Every structure is written in C-alpha cells, then in structure tokens.
Amino acid sequence: MQNQSNALTTVFIAEIKRRLFEESVFRLKKCLAELTDEQIWYRPNMASNSVGNLVLHLHGNVRQWVVAGLGKNKDVRERQEEFDEQGPVSVAKMLADIDQLMLEVDAILDNTIVADLLEVRNVQGFQESGLSILVHITEHFSYHVGQMTYIVKMLKAKDMGYYDGHDLEAK
C-alpha cells in the first residue's frame, strides 16, 4: 500500500507540474508577449482586472498557498495590493518574479510526500489539505490565464495557437 501511495503522489505531482509549468506559465508568458505595456494594464472598468493585476494576483496566490501553505513558510501576502496596482510594472520584473516563484514551487513539489498531501493547514482562512492546495492553485492559475487569453484575443483579434500541431478532433 505504501508503494502505491508513493506512486500516486509521484504521478499527481508530475501532473500538477505539467499543468502549471508547461501549460499555464507558458500561456501567461505568451499573453504578456502579445501586449504592450498600456494593454497589460488596460481595465475596461474598475470592477475588472488588467492582465498585469492578474499576473500579480497569481504570484500572490501561489506564494500564499504553496510556498506558505504547503511549504510551511511565512505568509507575507498583501492581497489587495495585487488589485490596487495601476502599473506599469515592467514585464521583465513580472516575469522574473514568476520565474523565481516557480523555482520555489518546483522545489516544494519535489519534496512533497504522501503525508504532506494529507496534512490539513490553514491557508487564507480555509482549512486545506496539501492535495486541495495543489488542486486549487492549478485550477485557479488556469482560470486566470484563461481571462488573460480572452483579453489578448479581444485586444488583438487573434488566436493564441495553444493547440497548434494537435488534432483536437482525434478520437
């Protein structure tokens, strides 16, 4: 049973890494590369977020949930600042911050064991297992990258080509 638990943990962590690093972070960077600084900080209204705000928000969310929550480091997040920022924060800085964060996340994931996935922690006022933390950040990251993608498509009238080279009609 222990071998199966370890195997399941290994497969689960590999899938989380694939979805985060190969899909979501890749797409986030592709969105940023398509936009000017002005477009990155564009908000259609004050109830909406800019792409820049979404990048800052994802950085804060992943740091809080994975680095502080799963990794048991100090929670230093100031969530409202992610949405109050009007920009411009340079693309280079945002990308460097995301890259550094993902190195930290990768190290935490590499050291995650079955007990870490089962242990319940307080994160952002919620009681979450390590497993639920990883599901949350994966879906949350993907959700906001989807919003960024929509903004790019709206502003640039172009397909992002995420599935170029794949037959999506395959059965």
C-alpha positions in Angstrom: 0.0 0.0 0.0 2.8 2.4 0.8 4.4 1.9 -2.7 1.0 2.6 -4.3 0.7 5.8 -2.2 4.2 6.9 -3.2 3.4 6.1 -6.9 0.2 8.1 -6.8 2.0 11.0 -5.2 4.6 11.0 -7.9 2.1 10.9 -10.7 -0.1 13.6 -9.1 2.9 15.9 -8.5 4.1 15.3 -12.1 0.6 16.3 -13.4 0.4 19.4 -11.3 3.9 20.4 -12.6 2.8 19.8 -16.2 -0.4 21.8 -15.9 1.3 24.7 -14.1 4.7 24.9 -15.8 4.1 23.6 -19.3 0.6 24.9 -19.8 -0.3 27.8 -17.5 3.0 29.6 -17.0 3.8 29.1 -20.7 0.4 30.7 -21.7 0.8 33.5 -19.2 4.2 34.4 -20.8 2.7 34.1 -24.3 -0.1 36.5 -23.3 2.4 39.1 -21.9 4.5 38.9 -25.0 1.5 39.8 -27.2 0.6 43.0 -25.3 2.1 46.5 -25.0 2.6 47.9 -21.5 -0.5 50.0 -22.0 -2.6 46.9 -23.0 -1.2 44.9 -20.0 -2.6 47.5 -17.6 -5.9 48.1 -19.5 -9.1 47.7 -17.5 -12.4 48.0 -19.2 -13.9 49.2 -15.9 -12.9 49.3 -12.2 -14.8 46.0 -11.5 -12.4 44.2 -13.9 -8.7 43.4 -13.6 -6.0 44.1 -16.0 -3.6 41.3 -17.3 -1.0 43.0 -15.0 -3.2 42.7 -12.0 -3.9 39.0 -12.8 -0.2 38.3 -13.0 0.4 39.9 -9.6 -2.6 38.1 -8.2 -1.4 34.7 -9.4 2.0 35.4 -7.9 0.5 36.3 -4.6 -1.9 33.4 -4.6 0.6 30.7 -5.5 3.1 32.1 -2.9 0.4 32.1 -0.2 -1.0 28.7 -1.0 2.1 26.7 -2.0 5.2 28.5 -0.5 3.5 29.5 2.7 0.7 26.8 2.9 2.2 23.6 1.6 5.8 24.7 2.1 5.1 26.0 5.7 6.9 29.3 5.1 5.8 32.7 6.4 2.7 34.1 4.7 3.6 37.6 3.6 0.9 38.2 1.1 -0.8 41.6 0.8 -3.7 40.5 -1.5 -5.4 43.9 -2.0 -2.1 45.4 -3.4 -2.3 42.9 -6.3 -5.6 44.5 -7.4 -4.8 48.1 -6.5 -1.7 48.3 -8.7 -2.3 50.5 -11.7 1.0 49.9 -13.4 3.1 49.9 -15.2 5.2 47.2 -13.5 7.7 46.1 -16.1 7.1 42.8 -17.9 10.7 41.9 -17.1 10.0 42.2 -13.4 6.8 40.3 -13.5 8.4 37.5 -15.5 11.4 37.4 -13.2 9.1 37.3 -10.1 7.0 34.5 -11.7 10.1 32.5 -12.7 11.6 32.8 -9.2 8.3 31.8 -7.6 8.1 28.8 -9.8 11.6 27.7 -8.8 10.4 27.8 -5.2 7.2 25.9 -6.1 9.2 23.3 -8.0 11.5 22.7 -5.0 8.5 22.3 -2.7 6.8 19.9 -5.1 9.9 17.9 -5.4 9.9 17.3 -1.6 6.2 16.7 -1.2 5.4 13.3 0.2 2.1 11.5 0.9 1.8 12.9 4.4 2.1 16.5 3.0 -0.8 15.9 0.7 -3.0 14.6 3.6 -2.0 17.2 6.2 -4.6 20.0 6.7 -3.3 23.6 7.0 -4.9 27.0 7.4 -4.5 28.9 4.2 -6.1 32.3 3.6 -8.6 31.4 6.4 -9.5 28.0 4.8 -8.7 24.6 6.2 -7.0 22.8 3.2 -5.1 19.6 2.7 -1.9 19.6 0.7 -3.9 17.8 -2.0 -6.6 20.5 -2.1 -4.0 23.2 -2.1 -2.4 21.8 -5.3 -5.8 21.3 -6.9 -6.8 24.9 -6.0 -3.7 26.6 -7.3 -3.7 24.6 -10.6 -7.3 25.4 -11.4 -7.0 29.0 -10.1 -3.9 29.6 -12.2 -5.6 28.2 -15.3 -8.8 30.2 -14.7 -6.9 33.5 -14.6 -4.7 32.6 -17.6 -8.0 32.0 -19.4 -9.0 35.5 -18.5 -5.7 36.8 -19.8 -6.1 34.9 -23.0 -9.6 36.4 -23.5 -8.2 39.9 -23.0 -5.4 39.2 -25.6 -7.9 37.8 -28.1 -10.2 40.8 -27.5 -7.4 43.4 -27.9 -5.5 41.7 -30.7 -8.2 39.7 -32.6 -6.0 36.7 -32.8 -6.0 33.1 -31.8 -3.3 32.2 -29.3 -2.4 28.9 -31.0 -2.1 27.0 -27.8 -3.1 23.8 -29.6 -1.3 24.3 -32.9 0.1 21.0 -34.1 -2.5 19.0 -32.2 -5.5 17.3 -33.8 -8.3 18.3 -31.4 -10.7 16.2 -33.5 -8.9 13.0 -32.7 -10.9 10.2 -31.1 
